Amino acid sequence: MDAVAKKPLARSEYMDKPVTNRPTEAEVLAAVRTLVRWTGDNPDREGLVETPQRVMKAYREMFSGYDMCAADELGRTFEEVAGYDDLVLVRDIQFHSHCEHHMVPIVGKAHVAYLPDGKVVGLSKIARVVDIFAHRLQTQEAMTAQIAAVIQDVLNPRGVAVMLEAEHMCMAMRGIRKQGSTTMTSTYTGAFRDNPEEQVRFVTMVRGVNGG
């Protein structure tokens, strides 16, 4: 299929302005040591000596979404689709993120659908968009809206539907401590927002394969 290049929207339109004065590695390592001491442990004992370095490396990976642009991932589209203009659904996209309130994990899956308007995007790009937003400090509500917004704005389809299901460790590990509780969020644009039948079709397709 022939690819059609599209100029991506500005990175700042899909995220808060990135911090330009990031701490040095020495400052990060010192901060982790301070947290270890605050917990009551000794950062100089054998098992913790290399922990600051490991935490810094892990954070660089887990929050790599701040250095990526979701719009760029959607910039390459395909118009040779044999006239196909019906629903495209990518379901059960596994993700992990971190709660911006407590910085503990959010683990879940995303279901993303759109109604093409003359062009489609590679299916892996949809999963990539989910990953980019997940690899930032998040609330589930904001992440749901961000995924829908960037797909709608860059692809300009007839509509987008996004559903996230996730378990929040801030509920399971602290506070109310309710393990297994799942939070669901959804958002719709275009034809999905305006036509309840399209919403029902989306949810039915998602639930049909999940046995829900």
N, C-alpha and C positions, 0 to 999 in steps of 0.2 A: 504494500500500500504506500502511496505517496504521502510523505509527511508535510504538514503545513506549519511553518514556524510562526509563532506568535510572540510578540514582545510581552514579557511578563510584567505584571504590575509591580509597583515599588514594594520592596521588602517591608518597609515600615507600615504598609497598609494591612499587614496580616500579623503584626506583633507590636508590642510596645517598643519604643526606641531602645536599641541595645545599649548596654552600659559600655562606655568607651574607656573608662579608667579601671579596668579589672585589676584586682590585687596581683602582686607578684607571687611566684611559687613559694618564696620564703614566707610571705604573709599567710598564704593558705596553709602551709605546713604548721606554722605557729598556731593558727586558729584551731586546727584539728587537735593539736596537743593540748590546747586550753580546754577544749570540750571534753577530752578524755580525763583531764584532771578534775573538771567540774563534776563528772559522773562519780568521782571518788576513786578512780583507778590511777595507776602510775604509768605515764607514757614512756618511761624508761625501762620498764620490765620487758623481758625477751619477746613475749607475744605481741607487744604493742609498739615496739621500736619502729617497725616499718609501716605501721598502720596509717600515719599521716600521708605517706607517699601513695599507699594503696587507695586511700579515700580520694585523694586528689585525682588520681587516674580514673577511678570509678565515676566521679562526678563529671569529669570531662566527657566521658562516654554517655552517661545517663542524661546529661543536659546539653547534648550536642545540637539539639534543635534550634538553639539560639544562633547558631552559625550557619543555618540553612534557610532557604526560602521556599516555602510550599508552592508559591506561584511559579517558580522556575520549573518545578517538577511537572507542571501541567502545560508548559509552553509548547510542547511538541504534540500535535494532534493529527488525526487521520480522517480524510474526507471520503476515501474509497471504501464505503461500507455497504454497497449494494442497496442503497435506499433504506437501510435499517434506521428506524426512528423510535423504537419502543424502549421500554425500561432496561437499563443496564444496572445490575445489582452485584456488588462485591460484598459478600457476607463473612462473618466470623473472622474479622481481621483482629488478631490478638495484639494487645498493646499493654505496655506498662508505663505509668507516668508517676508523678509525685505531687501530692497535695501541697498547694502553695501556703496553706495555713500551718501545717505541721511538718512538712518535708518528709512525709512517710509515703510508702508506695500506694498507688492506685493500679489495680490489675483488672483488665477486662477485655472486651471485644467490641468492635465497631461493625456496623452494617451501613453501607453507603450505596445509594442509588441515584441515578440521574436519567433524565429523558433527553437524549441527544437532539440537537438541532443542526443536522448536517455534518457533524464531525464528532469523533470519539477520541478518547485518550487511552493509552496503554493501561491495561488493568493493574499492573504492578505500580503504576504511578498513584493510583488511588490509595493503595496501602502505604505508599511512601509518604503521602500527605498526612495520613493518620500518624505515622511514626514521627514526623517532624514536629507536629504539635504536641504529641505525647512526651517528647524528650525536652520538655520545658516544665517549669513549675506551673501547675494548672488547677483549675476547678473543672469538674466534669461538664458543667453547664457551658463554661466559656469554650472549652475544647470542642464541644458539639457544634456550637455556633461558628467557630473559626473554620472548621472543616467544610461546613456547608457554604460559608461565605466565599472562600477562595475558589471552590469549584464553580459556584454560580458566576463569580466575577470573571474568571479566566476563561472557562469553557462557554459561558453564556448559553447553557442548555435551557430547555423549557421548564425545568424544575429539578430540584435536588432534595433528597431525603436522607437524613442521617440519624441513626439510633446508636447510642452507646449504652452498654451494660457493664457495670464494674463494681468490684468490691473495694472499699476504702479502708486501708489499714488504720486510719485515724479513728475509725469506728470499731475496728476489730481488736486493736492492740492497746488502746487507751480509752479514756472517757467511759462511754457506755459499754464498750467491750462486747459487741455483738458480732460474733464470727458468722460468716456465711450470708450476711445481709447484702443484698444487691441493689444498687441504685441504677435507675433507667432514665435516660434523657433522650429527647428527640427534637428535631427541628426540620421544618419544611420550607421550601421556597417555590415560587412559580406555580406550576400546575399541581404540585403536591400540596401546597398551602391552600390553593383556591378550590381544589376538587377533592372532597372527602373520599371519593371512590378510589382515587390514586393512593391516598394514605392507607386505606384498607388493603389495597392490593400489595403495597410495599410491606406492611406488617404481616399479611398473610404469607407472603413468600418467605420472609425472614422466619416466622414461626413454623412454617411448614417443614423447612429443612432442619429446624432445631428441635422439633417434636414438642414445641410449647403449646 
